[in-house]
């Protein structure tokens, strides 16, 4: 991680703990600093264990937020941190509303999802926040030639915030490869948020979210994800083993 601002370690990956993530991002925008935002959950953590390139990208991001319940429980139980879960979609929504309220003509770009989904998502947000300046959209499925055209478009438009909905780990790798095109921009991987904003899917009921069971609702919507969901018990087991080993190491090092 390029800056230390309340960074903790979850199975070797950084997670930033702060009171107001949106305000920190707005400050970065005002400074023209930009940055890559990663929304870390248990599934991504386990992918990073097997994908060193993904792990490197996460460690190099300017902001890693505790998106998943497993990550939050680890921070609370293993590290004693007072931390709230910050779903990536909620951070993105808060940032979009703030950008519209500021009336500073911040430019926003939506990239990802199936054909037409990013456009639908942007239209919803422009209806909700009329002052929001969405300067472009692009689907996540295209030819190499079309992707090169997208890169040229981003380079020319220089958006201030780029939302990338390509799924993990594709969106994180894509941002890391292309963020140099708009060095002052905030780049955020938002997974399936475009589908929700476009009305294609719905979020879990609040009572499920409050009980850390959003994964169950997602499995209900996308049963093909069941293999990926095996990362959840794997994360829990590794977190337990890692936590116990750390406590043993500390106790053995004490006089």
N, C-alpha and C positions, 0 to 999 in steps of 0.2 A: 504494500500500500504506500502510495507516494506521500501521504501526509498522515501524521498521527493525531487524531482527534477522537479520544475515547475509544481507541481500538482494543478489542479483546480478541482472543484466539479460540476458535471452535474447531477442534480436530485439525489444527494447523492452518486454518483459514481465518483471515481477519474479519471482524464484524465491528462496525462503529456503533457506539452507544451514545446517543445525544437526545436532548429534549425536543428539538424541532428540526427535523430533516429538511422540510420544505424551506424554512427560513435560511438554512445553510446553503441550499442550492440557489436560492434567489440572490444571496450575497455573492456566490461564485459567478453568477450571471452578471451582476453589476460590476464585478472586478474584471470581467472578461477572461476568467480563468478556465471555465469549462470543466469537463470531467466525465468520467464513466461511472454510472450507478449500477451496482449489482444487487439483485434481490435474492438473498441467500436463504435456501430452505434445505431440509434434510436430503431431498432427492439430488439437488445440485451438489451438495457436499459429498455425497457418495460418488457422483459422476466424476468429481474433481479428484477423488482418490485414485481413480483408474485412468484419468485423462490429465496428464501433467501439463498439457498446453492450456486446458481450462483452468487448472489450479493457478498457473502463472498469470493468466488474465485476471482472475479474481484478486490475486495478491497485488496486482498493479492498478486496480481500480481506485479512484479517489474516494468513493463512498460505497460501503457494503452494508446494506440494511438487514435487520432480522425479520425476514419475510415469513418464515415457517415456524409453526408451533414448536417443533423439535429443537430448532436453534434457540428459541426463546427459553424453553425449559432448561436447556444446557446452560445458558448464560445465568439463569436464576439459581439452579440447583448446584451446578458445579463451580461457578465463579462468583456466586453471591451478588450478581448484578441486579439492580432495579431497572427493569427494561420492559417495554411494551412491544407486542408484536406489531409490525408495520407492514401490512400487505402491500406489495408493489403497486397494485391497482389503485389503492387508496392514496398512496404518495403521489402517483401520477395525477389522480383527480384533484388533489389539493393543489398541486403545482399548476395545473391548467386553470383552475379558478383564480389562483393568485396572479397568474400571467395576464388573465383578462381584466382583473381588477386594477392592476397597476397602470394600464393604459400607456405603456411605454413602447408599444408596437413591437414587442418581442415576437420573433418569427418561429412558428412551430411546424414540424414536418412529421407525418405519420408514415411508417414503412413496415409492411408485413401483412400477414393474413392472406386468405384466398382473394381471388379477383373481386374487387368492389368493396371488400370489408373495411379497409382503411379509409376509403372515401365515405362510407356510411358512418363510421365512427367519428370522423372529423365533422360531418354534417350535424350529428347529434350535439357535439360540443359547441359548434358555432351557433346552434339554436339556443343552447343553455347559457352560453357566454358569448353574446353577440360581438363583444369587443375583442374576442380571441382572434389572433391573426395566424390562421393556418395557411401556409404558403404552398403546400403541396402534399400529395399522397402517392403511395406506390404499393402494389401488392407484393407479396413475398415470393411469388412464383413467376419466374421469367427466364429468358435465355441469357447466356453470357453477354451478348451484345446489348441487351436491354439493361443488364446490371451495370455495364460500363456507362451507359447513358444516364442511369440513376446517379452514379458517382459524379459525373460531370454536372448534373443538375444540382446536386448538393454543394459541390464546389462553387458553382455560380451563385446560388441563392443564399448560401451561408446562413442557414437557420440557427436560431439560438438554442432551441431544444429539439432533439430528434428522438421520437419514440419508436423503438424497434421491436416488433412482435413476430419473432421467428421461432420462438421456443428455445429451450435449453438443450445443448450448448451453442446451437447455431448463432443465436442473437449475440451472445457474449463474444464469440470468436469474430463475428462480422463487425461488431463495433470496434473491437481492438484493431482489426485490420484497416478500418476505414475512418477512424475518428480524426486522423490527421487532415482529412478533407475540410473539416470545420473545427479547428483547434480551440475555438472559444465557446463551442457549444456544449450543452449538457446532453449526454447520450444515455438513455435509459432503456434497458431491456424489459419489456412489459408482457412477455409471454402471450397468453390468450386474451388479454384485456380488450383488444379490438373486437373480438367476437362478442364479448359481453356488451360493450358500448354499442355495437351495431345491432344488438337484439337477437343474435344467433344463439347465444347461451345465456344462462343466468348464474349468479353467484349463489353459494349455499345459503340457506336460511340462517338468520342471526344466531338462533339457539345452537345450531351445529357449530358455527364459527366460535361461539363463546365456550364451547366444550372441546375445542381443538379437533373437530371432526370434519373440517372442510374437505379433507382428502377423501372421505367416504362419499360425499356428494359428488365430487369430481369423478370418482370411480363409477358411480351410478350413471353419470352423464357420458363417460368415456370408458366403458368396460375393457376396451383394448389396452388400457394403461395398466392392467393388473400387474404385469411383470415389473414395470417401473415402480409401482407402489411397494415392491419388496425392499426398496431402499429405506423405507421407514423403520421396520424392525432392525435392519442392518445398522442404521444410524444409531438407534437406541442402544444396541449391544455394544457398538464401538465406543459410544459416549460413556457408557458405564465402565467399560474396561479401561479406557483412557483416564477417566476421572479417578478411579481407584488407584491406578498405577501412579498418577501424579501425587495423590495424597500419601501413598507409601514412600515415594521418592522424597517428599518433603519431610515426612516423619523420620526417615532414616538419616537425613542430612542434619537434623537438629541435634545439638550436643546432649 
